[in-house]
Amino acid sequence: MSAHTPPASSAKPGSTAAPAELQLPLDEELVLKVIPMPRDCNQNGDIFGGWVMAQMDLAGAVIPARYAAGRMATVAVNHFIFKQPVRVGDILSFFSKLVHIGRTSITVKVEVYAEKFRAQGKYTKVTEASLTYVALDEEGRPRPVPGRA
Ligand SMILES: CC(C)(COP(=O)(O)OP(=O)(O)OC[C@H]1O[C@@H](n2cnc3c(N)ncnc32)[C@H](O)[C@@H]1OP(=O)(O)O)[C@@H](O)C(=O)NCCC(=O)NCCS
């Protein structure tokens, strides 16, 4: 589980305490940082969801690649949630952790946090996903993950 503090909306009614700031997960690995540019926008001026998904697929592959030790492919996006829009120039940090190693597949969780380029250190969780990758042989067929045969 990620080490989040409660969002501001969970503060008790009437509370005068400052809203707790979102903390980055301590049990996940930073696997990618990237800044979207104007060319990555949709017609609304927000960042195109397909661009975010492509970055997610790249980020999600980092940990499985260690275990697959060779060719692999994405077989499934098990779930994908766009929680908040991403803006041009946001710094996106992709955090990932291993969820499951099967016979030929490896499943990871990925969470994406955005911070403003000019106001760094305050994070918003914008996206999360679960992805499964499969180790492949040279013919593109599933092969056992090393040590899991
Ligand atoms: C990846 C591929 C070789 C798997 O072939 P397949 O016939 O589905 O293979 P299997 O049924 O033996 O499944 C292989 C593994 O994937 C898992 N898997 C298959 N479909 C899945 C799904 N929809 N969701 C989650 N896991 C799935 C299986 O559970 C199995 O894992 P395990 O061995 O750890 O139990 C084939 O689906 C393929 O080539 N897909 C295209 C990949 C691709 O182009 N990706 C996008 C670009 S990277």
The ligand as an SDF file (V2000), in Angstrom:
LIG
                    3D

 48 50  0  0  0  0  0  0  0  0999 V2000
    1.6600  -12.0090  -24.7290 C   0  0  0  0  0  0  0  0  0  0  0  0
    1.1610  -13.2060  -25.5320 C   0  0  0  0  0  0  0  0  0  0  0  0
    2.3410  -13.9220  -26.1910 C   0  0  0  0  0  0  0  0  0  0  0  0
    0.4860  -14.1550  -24.5260 C   0  0  0  0  0  0  0  0  0  0  0  0
   -0.0830  -15.1750  -25.2680 O   0  0  0  0  0  0  0  0  0  0  0  0
   -1.2600  -16.0770  -24.6170 P   0  0  0  0  0  0  0  0  0  0  0  0
   -1.6580  -17.0730  -25.6280 O   0  0  0  0  0  0  0  0  0  0  0  0
   -2.2850  -15.1860  -24.0090 O   0  0  0  0  0  0  0  0  0  0  0  0
   -0.4450  -16.8090  -23.4640 O   0  0  0  0  0  0  0  0  0  0  0  0
   -1.0120  -17.5110  -22.1870 P   0  0  0  0  0  0  0  0  0  0  0  0
   -2.4880  -17.7280  -22.2470 O   0  0  0  0  0  0  0  0  0  0  0  0
   -0.1010  -18.6870  -21.9780 O   0  0  0  0  0  0  0  0  0  0  0  0
   -0.7430  -16.4360  -21.0310 O   0  0  0  0  0  0  0  0  0  0  0  0
    0.5800  -16.0610  -20.7170 C   0  0  0  0  0  0  0  0  0  0  0  0
    0.5370  -15.3420  -19.3950 C   0  0  0  0  0  0  0  0  0  0  0  0
   -0.1740  -14.1220  -19.5740 O   0  0  0  0  0  0  0  0  0  0  0  0
   -1.2410  -14.0610  -18.6360 C   0  0  0  0  0  0  0  0  0  0  0  0
   -2.3570  -13.4130  -19.2770 N   0  0  0  0  0  0  0  0  0  0  0  0
   -2.8940  -13.7030  -20.4890 C   0  0  0  0  0  0  0  0  0  0  0  0
   -3.9380  -12.9010  -20.7320 N   0  0  0  0  0  0  0  0  0  0  0  0
   -4.0570  -12.1030  -19.6670 C   0  0  0  0  0  0  0  0  0  0  0  0
   -4.9660  -11.0820  -19.3200 C   0  0  0  0  0  0  0  0  0  0  0  0
   -5.9540  -10.7080  -20.1390 N   0  0  0  0  0  0  0  0  0  0  0  0
   -4.7990  -10.4670  -18.1380 N   0  0  0  0  0  0  0  0  0  0  0  0
   -3.8080  -10.8090  -17.2970 C   0  0  0  0  0  0  0  0  0  0  0  0
   -2.9010  -11.7910  -17.5620 N   0  0  0  0  0  0  0  0  0  0  0  0
   -3.0600  -12.4310  -18.7370 C   0  0  0  0  0  0  0  0  0  0  0  0
   -1.5710  -15.5020  -18.3050 C   0  0  0  0  0  0  0  0  0  0  0  0
   -2.2230  -15.6060  -17.0390 O   0  0  0  0  0  0  0  0  0  0  0  0
   -0.1910  -16.1090  -18.2900 C   0  0  0  0  0  0  0  0  0  0  0  0
    0.4780  -15.8180  -17.0920 O   0  0  0  0  0  0  0  0  0  0  0  0
    1.1230  -16.9600  -16.1510 P   0  0  0  0  0  0  0  0  0  0  0  0
    1.9310  -17.8690  -17.0250 O   0  0  0  0  0  0  0  0  0  0  0  0
    2.0070  -16.2050  -15.1930 O   0  0  0  0  0  0  0  0  0  0  0  0
   -0.0070  -17.6610  -15.4810 O   0  0  0  0  0  0  0  0  0  0  0  0
    0.1220  -12.7860  -26.6350 C   0  0  0  0  0  0  0  0  0  0  0  0
   -1.1060  -12.4650  -25.9950 O   0  0  0  0  0  0  0  0  0  0  0  0
    0.6150  -11.6270  -27.4430 C   0  0  0  0  0  0  0  0  0  0  0  0
    1.5110  -11.7580  -28.2480 O   0  0  0  0  0  0  0  0  0  0  0  0
   -0.0110  -10.4590  -27.2340 N   0  0  0  0  0  0  0  0  0  0  0  0
    0.4340   -9.2320  -27.8840 C   0  0  0  0  0  0  0  0  0  0  0  0
    1.4380   -8.4970  -26.9980 C   0  0  0  0  0  0  0  0  0  0  0  0
    1.6600   -7.1100  -27.4930 C   0  0  0  0  0  0  0  0  0  0  0  0
    1.7700   -6.8860  -28.6770 O   0  0  0  0  0  0  0  0  0  0  0  0
    1.6830   -6.1660  -26.5510 N   0  0  0  0  0  0  0  0  0  0  0  0
    1.6780   -4.7500  -26.8600 C   0  0  0  0  0  0  0  0  0  0  0  0
    3.0160   -4.2510  -27.2370 C   0  0  0  0  0  0  0  0  0  0  0  0
    4.2390   -4.6320  -26.0270 S   0  0  0  0  0  0  0  0  0  0  0  0
  1  2  1  0
  2  3  1  0
  2  4  1  0
  2 36  1  0
  4  5  1  0
  5  6  1  0
  6  7  2  0
  6  8  1  0
  6  9  1  0
  9 10  1  0
 10 11  2  0
 10 12  1  0
 10 13  1  0
 13 14  1  0
 14 15  1  0
 15 16  1  0
 15 30  1  0
 16 17  1  0
 17 18  1  0
 17 28  1  0
 18 19  1  0
 18 27  1  0
 19 20  2  0
 20 21  1  0
 21 22  1  0
 21 27  2  0
 22 23  1  0
 22 24  2  0
 24 25  1  0
 25 26  2  0
 26 27  1  0
 28 29  1  0
 28 30  1  0
 30 31  1  0
 31 32  1  0
 32 33  2  0
 32 34  1  0
 32 35  1  0
 36 37  1  0
 36 38  1  0
 38 39  2  0
 38 40  1  0
 40 41  1  0
 41 42  1  0
 42 43  1  0
 43 44  2  0
 43 45  1  0
 45 46  1  0
 46 47  1  0
 47 48  1  0
M  END
$$$$
